[in-house]
Every structure is written in structure tokens, then in C-alpha cells.
Amino acid sequence: MNVYEVIKRPILTEKTTEQADELRQYTFEVDRRATKIDVRRAVEAAFDVTVEDVRIMRMPGKTRRFGRHIGRTSTWKKASVTLAPGDSISLFEGV
């Protein structure tokens, strides 16, 4: 799997911004087929940082209404990446 296929987008919420500032943890939506090793390699290659820890969570799809039809949103994965001391990702700074 290509490095840029693994990471889909960063997840920017109040909680993830606080984790990035205090704990050096950054959160991304990743491909459903991605493993911890894939995520580690992708983040290190894309942002030129050293990754200490990777945690992956599978987020189940939810039941939603689409007009008068009831459907489900798709299941997705998110990864929380902890960086080595002194490293940071500039994408999240100043947000």
C-alpha cells in the first residue's frame, strides 16, 4: 500500500488539538486495511518525524436517515500516533 493511500485526513477536534499540544499525539483517519506498521511508516515518511507509538481504533458505522430511507454510514479506522520528544507536525500547529 502506498504511503499516501494510508493516511486519508487529519482529525481536528478540540480534544485532538489538546492532545497534540500536551501529549504529542496526532490523530488521523486511515485506510481500513492499514495496520500499525503501515501507519507508522506513512507518518514517518510524510512528515519526517519519529513515531514512538501507534494506536488504531475501528469506528463502527452509524444508522442514519437519508430522507425517508434509513441507511448506514461506512465503518472507518482512526489512528492515534505518539511522536518522539522534540518532534511535531506543523499541520496541526496554529489551528
N, CA and C atoms as a LAMMPS dump frame, in Angstrom:
ITEM: TIMESTEP
0
ITEM: NUMBER OF ATOMS
285
ITEM: BOX BOUNDS ff ff ff
-5.0000000000000000e+02 5.0000000000000000e+02
-5.0000000000000000e+02 5.0000000000000000e+02
-5.0000000000000000e+02 5.0000000000000000e+02
ITEM: ATOMS id mol type element x y z
1 1 1 N 0.85 -1.175 0
2 1 2 C 0 0 0
3 1 3 C 0.898 1.242 0
4 2 1 N 0.549 2.182 -0.845
5 2 2 C 1.3 3.421 -0.967
6 2 3 C 1.182 4.244 0.32
7 3 1 N 2.242 4.978 0.634
8 3 2 C 2.271 5.783 1.858
9 3 3 C 1.118 6.776 1.893
10 4 1 N 0.805 7.394 0.757
11 4 2 C -0.233 8.415 0.731
12 4 3 C -1.631 7.831 0.588
13 5 1 N -1.759 6.512 0.455
14 5 2 C -3.063 5.87 0.497
15 5 3 C -3.457 5.528 1.928
16 6 1 N -2.476 5.416 2.813
17 6 2 C -2.735 5.017 4.192
18 6 3 C -3.422 6.144 4.954
19 7 1 N -2.857 7.335 4.931
20 7 2 C -3.417 8.478 5.665
21 7 3 C -4.434 9.178 4.773
22 8 1 N -5.675 9.25 5.242
23 8 2 C -6.718 9.919 4.462
24 8 3 C -6.83 11.395 4.816
25 9 1 N -6.919 11.698 6.128
26 9 2 C -7.051 13.093 6.549
27 9 3 C -6.748 13.184 8.034
28 10 1 N -6.329 14.35 8.505
29 10 2 C -6.183 14.54 9.95
30 10 3 C -7.554 14.778 10.576
31 11 1 N -7.692 14.401 11.822
32 11 2 C -8.926 14.647 12.561
33 11 3 C -8.667 15.817 13.503
34 12 1 N -9.331 16.938 13.249
35 12 2 C -9.118 18.161 14.014
36 12 3 C -10.349 18.465 14.859
37 13 1 N -10.259 18.152 16.139
38 13 2 C -11.301 18.492 17.092
39 13 3 C -10.627 19.166 18.28
40 14 1 N -11.416 19.625 19.231
41 14 2 C -10.829 20.24 20.422
42 14 3 C -9.977 19.237 21.184
43 15 1 N -10.454 18.025 21.288
44 15 2 C -9.722 17.004 22.032
45 15 3 C -8.405 16.646 21.347
46 16 1 N -8.412 16.465 20.032
47 16 2 C -7.177 16.085 19.345
48 16 3 C -6.171 17.237 19.324
49 17 1 N -6.653 18.473 19.264
50 17 2 C -5.753 19.618 19.324
51 17 3 C -5.079 19.7 20.689
52 18 1 N -5.833 19.436 21.744
53 18 2 C -5.274 19.435 23.094
54 18 3 C -4.263 18.302 23.263
55 19 1 N -4.557 17.127 22.717
56 19 2 C -3.625 16.005 22.793
57 19 3 C -2.345 16.303 22.031
58 20 1 N -2.441 16.998 20.914
59 20 2 C -1.253 17.338 20.145
60 20 3 C -0.371 18.307 20.923
61 21 1 N -0.981 19.255 21.62
62 21 2 C -0.208 20.236 22.375
63 21 3 C 0.447 19.636 23.617
64 22 1 N -0.3 18.826 24.356
65 22 2 C 0.186 18.346 25.649
66 22 3 C 0.886 16.985 25.588
67 23 1 N 0.386 16.084 24.749
68 23 2 C 0.87 14.698 24.77
69 23 3 C 1.636 14.28 23.517
70 24 1 N 1.779 15.162 22.537
71 24 2 C 2.439 14.857 21.262
72 24 3 C 1.722 13.736 20.509
73 25 1 N 0.391 13.661 20.65
74 25 2 C -0.409 12.65 19.959
75 25 3 C -1.204 13.322 18.848
76 26 1 N -1.115 12.752 17.655
77 26 2 C -1.809 13.278 16.491
78 26 3 C -2.743 12.195 15.973
79 27 1 N -3.933 12.586 15.529
80 27 2 C -4.958 11.634 15.127
81 27 3 C -5.274 11.798 13.654
82 28 1 N -5.361 10.662 12.963
83 28 2 C -5.632 10.637 11.528
84 28 3 C -6.717 9.621 11.219
85 29 1 N -7.486 9.896 10.163
86 29 2 C -8.34 8.861 9.595
87 29 3 C -7.467 8.091 8.624
88 30 1 N -7.464 6.773 8.744
89 30 2 C -6.594 5.938 7.918
90 30 3 C -7.432 4.943 7.132
91 31 1 N -6.802 4.317 6.153
92 31 2 C -7.448 3.307 5.33
93 31 3 C -7.869 2.128 6.196
94 32 1 N -8.981 1.498 5.856
95 32 2 C -9.491 0.388 6.667
96 32 3 C -8.575 -0.831 6.641
97 33 1 N -7.749 -0.957 5.607
98 33 2 C -6.841 -2.101 5.51
99 33 3 C -5.501 -1.848 6.186
100 34 1 N -5.259 -0.641 6.681
101 34 2 C -3.962 -0.26 7.233
102 34 3 C -3.703 -0.924 8.581
103 35 1 N -2.44 -1.296 8.797
104 35 2 C -2.013 -1.851 10.077
105 35 3 C -1.187 -0.8 10.815
106 36 1 N -0.794 -1.126 12.043
107 36 2 C 0.016 -0.191 12.822
108 36 3 C 1.345 0.093 12.129
109 37 1 N 1.932 -0.917 11.542
110 37 2 C 3.219 -0.743 10.854
111 37 3 C 3.053 0.158 9.636
112 38 1 N 1.964 -0.023 8.877
113 38 2 C 1.691 0.838 7.724
114 38 3 C 1.537 2.292 8.147
115 39 1 N 0.804 2.518 9.242
116 39 2 C 0.577 3.889 9.72
117 39 3 C 1.892 4.507 10.181
118 40 1 N 2.697 3.75 10.899
119 40 2 C 3.998 4.258 11.367
120 40 3 C 4.876 4.686 10.18
121 41 1 N 4.988 3.834 9.182
122 41 2 C 5.816 4.154 8.005
123 41 3 C 5.271 5.354 7.249
124 42 1 N 3.946 5.442 7.13
125 42 2 C 3.341 6.546 6.388
126 42 3 C 3.568 7.883 7.081
127 43 1 N 3.385 7.935 8.394
128 43 2 C 3.577 9.191 9.129
129 43 3 C 5.047 9.594 9.119
130 44 1 N 5.941 8.641 9.308
131 44 2 C 7.377 8.967 9.295
132 44 3 C 7.815 9.458 7.927
133 45 1 N 7.282 8.87 6.852
134 45 2 C 7.673 9.285 5.505
135 45 3 C 7.047 10.624 5.115
136 46 1 N 5.783 10.825 5.458
137 46 2 C 5.08 12.023 5.018
138 46 3 C 5.495 13.268 5.789
139 47 1 N 5.771 13.137 7.096
140 47 2 C 6.024 14.312 7.923
141 47 3 C 7.443 14.396 8.456
142 48 1 N 8.299 13.423 8.152
143 48 2 C 9.701 13.42 8.566
144 48 3 C 9.842 13.558 10.085
145 49 1 N 9.175 12.665 10.811
146 49 2 C 9.214 12.632 12.268
147 49 3 C 9.496 11.203 12.726
148 50 1 N 9.755 11.039 14.033
149 50 2 C 9.957 9.721 14.611
150 50 3 C 8.726 9.35 15.432
151 51 1 N 8.152 8.189 15.125
152 51 2 C 6.931 7.739 15.791
153 51 3 C 7.301 6.789 16.924
154 52 1 N 6.77 7.055 18.127
155 52 2 C 7 6.178 19.274
156 52 3 C 5.933 5.112 19.404
157 53 1 N 4.66 5.479 19.204
158 53 2 C 3.562 4.551 19.453
159 53 3 C 2.425 4.818 18.477
160 54 1 N 1.721 3.751 18.088
161 54 2 C 0.552 3.866 17.209
162 54 3 C -0.596 3.088 17.837
163 55 1 N -1.741 3.732 17.929
164 55 2 C -2.956 3.072 18.402
165 55 3 C -4.004 3.193 17.305
166 56 1 N -4.65 2.088 16.988
167 56 2 C -5.657 2.082 15.929
168 56 3 C -6.999 1.683 16.515
169 57 1 N -8.029 2.419 16.123
170 57 2 C -9.385 2.126 16.557
171 57 3 C -10.284 1.972 15.338
172 58 1 N -11.179 1.002 15.374
173 58 2 C -12.159 0.816 14.32
174 58 3 C -13.44 1.495 14.766
175 59 1 N -13.886 2.464 14
176 59 2 C -15.081 3.233 14.34
177 59 3 C -16.27 2.67 13.551
178 60 1 N -17.234 2.061 14.235
179 60 2 C -18.352 1.429 13.52
180 60 3 C -19.264 2.457 12.866
181 61 1 N -19.871 2.061 11.756
182 61 2 C -20.806 2.932 11.062
183 61 3 C -22.068 3.136 11.884
184 62 1 N -22.741 4.24 11.632
185 62 2 C -23.947 4.577 12.386
186 62 3 C -25.176 4.498 11.476
187 63 1 N -26.314 4.236 12.073
188 63 2 C -27.567 4.248 11.343
189 63 3 C -28.014 5.691 11.179
190 64 1 N -28.315 6.076 9.951
191 64 2 C -28.721 7.457 9.654
192 64 3 C -29.957 7.448 8.769
193 65 1 N -30.67 8.545 8.802
194 65 2 C -31.8 8.732 7.888
195 65 3 C -31.331 9.553 6.706
196 66 1 N -31.675 9.115 5.519
197 66 2 C -31.413 9.837 4.287
198 66 3 C -32.764 10.085 3.625
199 67 1 N -33.403 11.199 3.997
200 67 2 C -34.766 11.433 3.536
201 67 3 C -35.69 10.469 4.24
202 68 1 N -36.441 9.698 3.472
203 68 2 C -37.318 8.72 4.114
204 68 3 C -36.696 7.34 4.184
205 69 1 N -35.477 7.199 3.749
206 69 2 C -34.779 5.92 3.792
207 69 3 C -33.827 5.872 4.983
208 70 1 N -33.671 4.695 5.546
209 70 2 C -32.743 4.502 6.649
210 70 3 C -31.564 3.705 6.121
211 71 1 N -30.36 4.215 6.341
212 71 2 C -29.158 3.545 5.869
213 71 3 C -28.078 3.586 6.92
214 72 1 N -26.911 3.134 6.557
215 72 2 C -25.78 3.128 7.476
216 72 3 C -24.606 3.862 6.841
217 73 1 N -23.871 4.608 7.662
218 73 2 C -22.621 5.18 7.209
219 73 3 C -21.562 4.082 7.269
220 74 1 N -20.481 4.247 6.551
221 74 2 C -19.487 3.188 6.476
222 74 3 C -18.596 3.174 7.718
223 75 1 N -18.065 2.003 8.014
224 75 2 C -17.118 1.832 9.108
225 75 3 C -15.778 2.405 8.677
226 76 1 N -15.054 3.044 9.613
227 76 2 C -13.757 3.633 9.279
228 76 3 C -12.782 3.405 10.409
229 77 1 N -11.503 3.658 10.124
230 77 2 C -10.459 3.481 11.128
231 77 3 C -9.815 4.811 11.436
232 78 1 N -9.434 4.99 12.708
233 78 2 C -8.643 6.156 13.057
234 78 3 C -7.419 5.693 13.822
235 79 1 N -6.343 6.433 13.665
236 79 2 C -5.08 6.081 14.308
237 79 3 C -4.598 7.264 15.118
238 80 1 N -4.175 6.985 16.342
239 80 2 C -3.578 7.984 17.217
240 80 3 C -2.082 7.699 17.278
241 81 1 N -1.282 8.668 16.855
242 81 2 C 0.158 8.486 16.724
243 81 3 C 0.87 9.354 17.745
244 82 1 N 1.748 8.75 18.558
245 82 2 C 2.549 9.488 19.525
246 82 3 C 3.939 9.684 18.946
247 83 1 N 4.414 10.927 18.949
248 83 2 C 5.725 11.249 18.384
249 83 3 C 6.792 11.302 19.469
250 84 1 N 8.043 11.201 19.047
251 84 2 C 9.177 11.291 19.959
252 84 3 C 9.288 12.711 20.497
253 85 1 N 9.898 12.884 21.674
254 85 2 C 10.075 14.243 22.221
255 85 3 C 10.853 15.126 21.253
256 86 1 N 10.366 16.338 21.074
257 86 2 C 11.024 17.284 20.177
258 86 3 C 10.441 17.303 18.78
259 87 1 N 9.67 16.297 18.403
260 87 2 C 9.052 16.248 17.08
261 87 3 C 7.643 16.824 17.142
262 88 1 N 7.214 17.417 16.04
263 88 2 C 5.846 17.899 15.926
264 88 3 C 5.474 17.936 14.45
265 89 1 N 4.195 17.994 14.184
266 89 2 C 3.69 18.077 12.819
267 89 3 C 3.128 19.471 12.64
268 90 1 N 3.657 20.222 11.683
269 90 2 C 3.281 21.629 11.521
270 90 3 C 1.857 21.787 11.021
271 91 1 N 1.267 20.753 10.476
272 91 2 C -0.101 20.811 10.009
273 91 3 C -1.07 21.16 11.135
274 92 1 N -0.764 20.724 12.347
275 92 2 C -1.647 20.924 13.482
276 92 3 C -1.332 22.194 14.267
277 93 1 N -0.205 22.806 14.07
278 93 2 C 0.177 23.976 14.861
279 93 3 C -0.55 25.212 14.368
280 94 1 N -1.021 26.011 15.297
281 94 2 C -1.681 27.26 14.965
282 94 3 C -3.116 27.091 14.525
283 95 1 N -3.72 25.934 14.809
284 95 2 C -5.102 25.697 14.407
285 95 3 C -6.025 26.084 15.535
